[in-house]
Amino acid sequence: MFWIKTNRAKTNVKSNVPLIPPAKRIIDKYERLDNDKLLPKISNQKINEYLKEIATLCRIDKKLTHYTARHTFATTVTLGNGIAIENVSKMMGHTTIKMTQHYAKVLDKNVKEDMNKLMQKFS
């Protein structure tokens, strides 16, 4: 398993994120840069410009930003697939679970799955 290991710029919290196969395929497309970085460093402003262009090309009628990407990662990619909020918090470099809850809405699907596990223990 491959990992991205870094310290978050804003909080200086250590953040280790295992790579899922689609992310690994993207990284494999690029050769390492001279400064031993996986990909070029891009500002939030530039990322937002690229996301706006992608949204236009894909006819997405929502404003896409770096923030919405983090929210999607927290909600859809991780929590929506059963990853514990404590682990999501660690991957996002948050110092408290409360910070993660700001990004991650509780999904009805997760509540149902957790309650089904509880019900199985009572039967």
VENFENBEL-V395318 format. One record per residue. SS is DSSP state (~ for helix, > for strand, _ for the rest). Layout:
ss-><SS | SS>
//
This chain:
ss-><_ | _ | > | > | > | > | > | _ | _ | _ | _ | _ | _ | > | > | > | > | > | _ | _ | ~ | ~ | ~ | ~ | ~ | ~ | ~ | ~ | _ | _ | _ | _ | _ | _ | _ | _ | _ | _ | _ | _ | _ | _ | _ | ~ | ~ | ~ | ~ | ~ | ~ | ~ | ~ | ~ | ~ | ~ | ~ | ~ | ~ | _ | _ | _ | _ | _ | _ | _ | _ | ~ | ~ | ~ | ~ | ~ | ~ | ~ | ~ | ~ | ~ | ~ | ~ | ~ | ~ | ~ | ~ | _ | _ | _ | ~ | ~ | ~ | ~ | ~ | ~ | ~ | ~ | _ | _ | _ | _ | ~ | ~ | ~ | ~ | ~ | ~ | ~ | _ | _ | _ | _ | ~ | ~ | ~ | ~ | ~ | ~ | ~ | ~ | ~ | ~ | ~ | ~ | ~ | ~ | ~ | _>
//
